[in-house]
Amino acid sequence: MEILRKVRETISEFDLLSEGERVGIGLSGGIDSVVLLDLLEHLKEELKLELHLLHLEHGIRGEESKRDLEFVKKLAQEKNLSLFFKEVNVPFYAKKEKLSLEEAARTLRYLFFEEAIKELHLTKIALAHTADDQVETFLLALLRGAGFKGLKGMPPKRGPYVRPLIRVWKKEIEEYALQRNLRYVIDSTNFELSRLRNRIRFELIEFLKTLNPRIKERILEMTEILRQENEVLDLMTEKHFKGLAQKEGKGIYFDLQALKELPQAIRIRVMAFAFRDLAGLDLPFRHRKSIELLIKGKGSDVELPRGFLASRQGNKVYIGEKPEGLEIQPKELQTPGVTEIASGVFIEATIITTSDEKFSPEVALLDLDKLILPLKVRSPQEGDRFIPSGMSNKKKLQDFFVDLKVPRFLRKGIPIVLSGEEICWVGGLRVDERFRAKENTQRVLKLRLIKEKP
């Protein structure tokens, strides 16, 4: 049989099944899954497979879906195969989790499969997606503006999930079912034109056939090419991600210059990979574009889904959960001494006789004789102004932060050290010109910002 030959070739080419495996078959009761079951039964002895049937009743189609469950139960009994099934309420789950019906059904379906793998000790789960499903998935992704990941369609193999029918056309399946006199159920929703996939199947593809009678074959070939090329890009992306990513807490940092040196396509994929690694979600196109502008210095912080953020921090690019800035409650600095200004953050004050020290953003060298003690420290406040070292006029602290591209979410955690009512040091960034220690300064107050107690 031609269809059996195709399935054998697909299994062999993509290494879908090996001898002695325990295989679960996703059995909806429809024609595709019934044909898949029949074909795997043909190969059962040849590959020494142990077959188990899996059925999830979604609770979407009322009595019709209950009919499907009863059909599957009877079929399992006739074939003397074990049946693992579960009844769920997809509409309720979709409303609770704020998902579309399609997203909710897919999520619960794969949770069910994972449960079946553990319960039955399965090594593979065979799904009945066909070549027609692949073509429809491509067009659906195209209409939704997907990138490579969406346009490559469904892979023949992903982890334990395998698709032996991915190169078999629906017409071949119908002919096979007729020849074998197979019984199956029909899902009435497959004919509702209110569903986008059905309109693609019955309207868009039929129209495209008038332009190219072999359009389905061409699209299927294209998905295979895109899948192969996507595999190469995935390998390159993962390699660069592992080489560049510096994980810290709930975020990831990248060297800005190293990112700029990557080809744009790889750079964007690396950032999308990072977001997926952190949030478990694909990065929408508009956010990819905004992150690219951020890296090039032409954009600001990017608010991402689920409260995540992308931002430039000096010579680094950060992507991760939006950190809560450590708000600094007003307090006096011990001089000399060490003061904890926030949880795990300290300022060390020492009096020295020379200002001849190597410059460091974490260190401020101030003219002690120009200071009003005790110094105070607090978070930035609206209206704050100071004279950045090297300048002669006051500048708004807000404008200073903008010039240095300090992310908004970090600003309230920057210590502002005051002499009387005047700012003498923006902690970790710049001292005030009026209080800066110079060559003729007799007594120098050295302030050091540290994140562990000395």
TORTILUM-53513 format. One record per residue (C-alpha): x, y, z; residue number from 1. Coordinates in steps of 0.05 Angstrom, whole numbers, always signed. Example, Ala and Ser with C-alpha at 12.3 -4.5 7.8 and 13.67 -1.06 7.14 Angstrom:
2
      xx      yy      zz    k
    +246     -90    +156    1
    +273     -21    +143    2
***
This chain:
454
      xx      yy      zz    k
      +0      +0      +0    1
     +27     +68     -20    2
      +5    +101     +45    3
     +40     +48     +87    4
    +104     +58     +46    5
    +100    +134     +59    6
     +92    +123    +134    7
    +150     +74    +136    8
    +195    +124     +99    9
    +174    +181    +145   10
    +187    +139    +208   11
    +256    +119    +180   12
    +277    +187    +155   13
    +261    +225    +218   14
    +275    +167    +267   15
    +204    +173    +295   16
    +198    +103    +325   17
    +248     +50    +347   18
    +239     -23    +363   19
    +207     -40    +430   20
    +178     +28    +444   21
    +114     +40    +485   22
     +74     +86    +439   23
     +12    +126    +458   24
     -34    +143    +400   25
     -74    +207    +404   26
    -142    +180    +384   27
    -198    +230    +374   28
    -241    +180    +336   29
    -238    +220    +272   30
    -214    +192    +206   31
    -141    +214    +212   32
    -129    +183    +281   33
    -167    +119    +263   34
    -124    +111    +201   35
     -61    +125    +242   36
     -81     +70    +291   37
     -94     +21    +234   38
     -26     +36    +202   39
     +12     +29    +267   40
     -23     -37    +280   41
      +6     -60    +213   42
     +75     -40    +237   43
     +66     -65    +308   44
     +99    -133    +298   45
    +152    -106    +250   46
    +175     -53    +300   47
    +156     -92    +363   48
    +113     -34    +387   49
     +68     -33    +448   50
      +8     +10    +432   51
     -37     +49    +480   52
     -96     +93    +461   53
    -103    +164    +489   54
    -166    +206    +486   55
    -182    +274    +516   56
    -255    +295    +519   57
    -251    +371    +515   58
    -321    +388    +538   59
    -331    +435    +478   60
    -381    +399    +433   61
    -430    +373    +485   62
    -464    +307    +466   63
    -422    +300    +403   64
    -357    +297    +442   65
    -387    +247    +491   66
    -406    +205    +430   67
    -333    +208    +408   68
    -310    +182    +476   69
    -359    +123    +474   70
    -335    +107    +403   71
    -262    +107    +425   72
    -279     +63    +485   73
    -313     +12    +440   74
    -255     +13    +390   75
    -204      +1    +445   76
    -245     -58    +470   77
    -251     -87    +400   78
    -176     -82    +389   79
    -159    -104    +459   80
    -116     -42    +471   81
    -111      -2    +535   82
    -146     +66    +535   83
    -123    +125    +577   84
    -176    +180    +576   85
    -195    +243    +613   86
    -253    +292    +611   87
    -237    +367    +618   88
    -274    +433    +610   89
    -235    +474    +559   90
    -284    +533    +558   91
    -278    +541    +634   92
    -202    +535    +632   93
    -198    +586    +575   94
    -239    +636    +615   95
    -200    +624    +678   96
    -131    +631    +645   97
    -154    +686    +596   98
    -136    +644    +535   99
    -170    +632    +469  100
    -209    +567    +462  101
    -155    +541    +415  102
     -97    +559    +462  103
    -133    +529    +522  104
    -149    +464    +484  105
     -76    +457    +462  106
     -50    +470    +532  107
     -96    +419    +565  108
     -83    +369    +509  109
      -8    +370    +521  110
     -16    +369    +597  111
     -58    +306    +586  112
      -4    +275    +542  113
     +49    +290    +594  114
      +5    +256    +646  115
      -3    +196    +601  116
     +72    +191    +589  117
     +84    +187    +665  118
     +25    +141    +680  119
     +37     +91    +624  120
    +113     +99    +619  121
    +107    +118    +545  122
    +168    +133    +503  123
    +130    +165    +445  124
     +62    +195    +429  125
     +39    +190    +357  126
      -4    +247    +332  127
     -48    +244    +269  128
     -29    +309    +236  129
     -28    +303    +160  130
      +4    +339    +101  131
     -61    +379     +94  132
     -56    +401    +167  133
     +15    +423    +153  134
      -7    +466     +94  135
     -64    +497    +134  136
     -17    +511    +192  137
     +31    +547    +145  138
     -24    +591    +116  139
     -53    +604    +185  140
     +16    +627    +208  141
     +25    +669    +146  142
     -41    +705    +158  143
     -21    +718    +230  144
     +47    +747    +209  145
     +90    +692    +238  146
    +165    +686    +227  147
    +208    +625    +210  148
    +184    +588    +273  149
    +111    +591    +252  150
    +120    +583    +177  151
    +161    +520    +183  152
     +98    +486    +209  153
     +96    +425    +253  154
    +160    +384    +260  155
    +156    +309    +245  156
    +187    +299    +313  157
    +190    +342    +376  158
    +213    +308    +439  159
    +167    +248    +450  160
    +115    +273    +400  161
    +118    +243    +330  162
     +75    +253    +267  163
     +79    +192    +221  164
     +25    +220    +174  165
     +58    +288    +163  166
     +71    +271     +89  167
      +5    +236     +76  168
     -51    +275     +42  169
    -123    +275     +67  170
    -145    +245      +1  171
     -99    +185     +12  172
    -127    +177     +82  173
    -199    +177     +58  174
    -183    +126      +3  175
    -147     +81     +54  176
    -205     +85    +104  177
    -253     +66     +48  178
    -211      +7     +25  179
    -202     -18     +96  180
    -276      -5    +113  181
    -255     +33    +175  182
    -307     +65    +220  183
    -296    +134    +249  184
    -334    +195    +276  185
    -342    +262    +243  186
    -330    +328    +280  187
    -385    +375    +257  188
    -343    +436    +275  189
    -295    +418    +219  190
    -346    +447    +171  191
    -362    +512    +207  192
    -337    +570    +164  193
    -336    +616    +224  194
    -270    +582    +242  195
    -209    +611    +207  196
    -176    +543    +195  197
    -239    +518    +160  198
    -242    +579    +116  199
    -169    +567     +97  200
    -186    +494     +81  201
    -249    +505     +41  202
    -240    +575     +12  203
    -168    +600     +11  204
    -135    +535     -12  205
    -188    +524     -65  206
    -176    +594     -91  207
    -100    +584     -91  208
    -110    +521    -132  209
    -138    +564    -188  210
     -70    +600    -190  211
     -28    +537    -181  212
     -62    +468    -182  213
      -4    +439    -142  214
      -2    +495     -90  215
      -9    +446     -32  216
     +51    +406     -54  217
     +92    +470     -63  218
     +74    +495      +6  219
     +91    +428     +38  220
    +159    +430      +4  221
    +169    +501     +29  222
    +154    +481    +101  223
    +207    +426     +97  224
    +259    +476     +70  225
    +241    +526    +124  226
    +245    +472    +178  227
    +315    +452    +155  228
    +339    +523    +152  229
    +307    +540    +219  230
    +345    +482    +251  231
    +411    +514    +228  232
    +389    +582    +255  233
    +367    +550    +321  234
    +436    +518    +330  235
    +471    +584    +315  236
    +424    +621    +362  237
    +435    +573    +419  238
    +510    +575    +409  239
    +512    +651    +413  240
    +463    +653    +471  241
    +506    +606    +512  242
    +568    +647    +495  243
    +538    +715    +512  244
    +484    +705    +564  245
    +501    +723    +636  246
    +444    +701    +681  247
    +434    +741    +745  248
    +373    +729    +788  249
    +310    +735    +746  250
    +344    +766    +686  251
    +398    +758    +633  252
    +452    +808    +614  253
    +488    +812    +547  254
    +549    +851    +527  255
    +523    +907    +482  256
    +582    +908    +434  257
    +581    +833    +426  258
    +507    +836    +407  259
    +520    +891    +356  260
    +573    +848    +322  261
    +523    +792    +309  262
    +482    +790    +244  263
    +415    +824    +257  264
    +374    +761    +246  265
    +416    +722    +297  266
    +417    +780    +346  267
    +341    +785    +346  268
    +334    +709    +354  269
    +383    +710    +413  270
    +339    +761    +448  271
    +276    +721    +432  272
    +312    +658    +457  273
    +328    +695    +523  274
    +256    +717    +531  275
    +230    +646    +518  276
    +281    +619    +567  277
    +255    +666    +621  278
    +181    +672    +607  279
    +166    +610    +566  280
    +134    +653    +512  281
    +151    +673    +440  282
    +171    +746    +433  283
    +121    +784    +390  284
    +147    +819    +328  285
    +134    +890    +353  286
    +176    +875    +415  287
    +232    +845    +372  288
    +233    +909    +331  289
    +234    +953    +394  290
    +291    +913    +425  291
    +331    +920    +360  292
    +323    +996    +365  293
    +343    +994    +438  294
    +407    +956    +421  295
    +423   +1007    +366  296
    +414   +1064    +416  297
    +352   +1090    +380  298
    +299   +1068    +430  299
    +283   +1068    +504  300
    +266   +1011    +553  301
    +218    +960    +524  302
    +160    +935    +565  303
    +150    +861    +549  304
     +92    +813    +563  305
     +81    +786    +634  306
    +118    +844    +667  307
    +185    +831    +634  308
    +231    +886    +609  309
    +289    +898    +561  310
    +336    +956    +576  311
    +405    +983    +563  312
    +448    +989    +625  313
    +514   +1021    +607  314
    +551    +972    +562  315
    +501    +917    +577  316
    +432    +898    +552  317
    +385    +868    +604  318
    +324    +825    +591  319
    +284    +797    +648  320
    +234    +811    +703  321
    +227    +884    +719  322
    +269    +892    +783  323
    +239    +931    +839  324
    +288    +987    +854  325
    +314    +987    +926  326
    +283   +1049    +955  327
    +330   +1084   +1003  328
    +300   +1112   +1066  329
    +331   +1178   +1090  330
    +387   +1167   +1140  331
    +453   +1198   +1164  332
    +520   +1170   +1142  333
    +570   +1149   +1194  334
    +634   +1189   +1181  335
    +680   +1153   +1185  336
    +645   +1086   +1185  337
    +600   +1040   +1146  338
    +525   +1053   +1136  339
    +476   +1003   +1108  340
    +432   +1046   +1063  341
    +388    +989   +1036  342
    +385    +914   +1042  343
    +455    +889   +1025  344
    +479    +958   +1001  345
    +529    +999   +1041  346
    +568   +1064   +1038  347
    +636   +1064   +1070  348
    +664   +1132   +1091  349
    +738   +1143   +1106  350
    +780   +1206   +1115  351
    +845   +1207   +1075  352
    +898   +1260   +1061  353
    +904   +1254    +986  354
    +857   +1254    +927  355
    +908   +1217    +883  356
    +866   +1154    +874  357
    +846   +1115    +812  358
    +778   +1137    +787  359
    +720   +1089    +799  360
    +645   +1101    +792  361
    +635   +1067    +860  362
    +681   +1117    +894  363
    +671   +1191    +909  364
    +728   +1236    +932  365
    +700   +1298    +966  366
    +731   +1359    +998  367
    +716   +1348   +1072  368
    +723   +1421   +1089  369
    +667   +1441   +1042  370
    +618   +1389   +1070  371
    +565   +1398   +1123  372
    +566   +1337   +1168  373
    +532   +1292   +1181  374
    +520   +1274   +1108  375
    +451   +1246   +1092  376
    +429   +1195   +1040  377
    +362   +1182   +1007  378
    +330   +1162    +941  379
    +324   +1213    +884  380
    +266   +1262    +890  381
    +228   +1302    +838  382
    +262   +1369    +826  383
    +331   +1347    +848  384
    +388   +1386    +815  385
    +464   +1385    +821  386
    +526   +1407    +784  387
    +558   +1345    +752  388
    +634   +1345    +759  389
    +666   +1381    +700  390
    +606   +1427    +691  391
    +590   +1497    +717  392
    +514   +1499    +716  393
    +461   +1459    +753  394
    +427   +1402    +717  395
    +363   +1367    +732  396
    +377   +1298    +761  397
    +322   +1271    +716  398
    +357   +1298    +654  399
    +423   +1270    +679  400
    +392   +1201    +685  401
    +364   +1206    +615  402
    +432   +1227    +586  403
    +465   +1167    +619  404
    +407   +1121    +597  405
    +394   +1099    +668  406
    +331   +1055    +666  407
    +272   +1085    +703  408
    +261   +1023    +746  409
    +332   +1030    +774  410
    +331   +1104    +790  411
    +298   +1102    +858  412
    +353   +1054    +881  413
    +409   +1104    +866  414
    +435   +1135    +931  415
    +434   +1211    +933  416
    +484   +1237    +984  417
    +469   +1306   +1012  418
    +513   +1359   +1045  419
    +461   +1401   +1081  420
    +407   +1408   +1026  421
    +455   +1403    +967  422
    +473   +1339    +929  423
    +547   +1323    +935  424
    +545   +1254    +903  425
    +498   +1215    +858  426
    +521   +1147    +883  427
    +558   +1105    +833  428
    +552   +1157    +778  429
    +579   +1228    +790  430
    +602   +1276    +845  431
    +580   +1348    +848  432
    +632   +1397    +821  433
    +625   +1442    +882  434
    +647   +1387    +930  435
    +697   +1350    +886  436
    +766   +1339    +917  437
    +819   +1376    +877  438
    +895   +1376    +877  439
    +900   +1427    +933  440
    +848   +1394    +977  441
    +876   +1383   +1047  442
    +826   +1333   +1075  443
    +789   +1283   +1030  444
    +727   +1244   +1048  445
    +726   +1180   +1009  446
    +657   +1148   +1000  447
    +653   +1078    +971  448
    +589   +1044    +948  449
    +593    +970    +963  450
    +543    +912    +959  451
    +574    +869   +1013  452
    +596    +891   +1082  453
    +671    +904   +1084  454
***
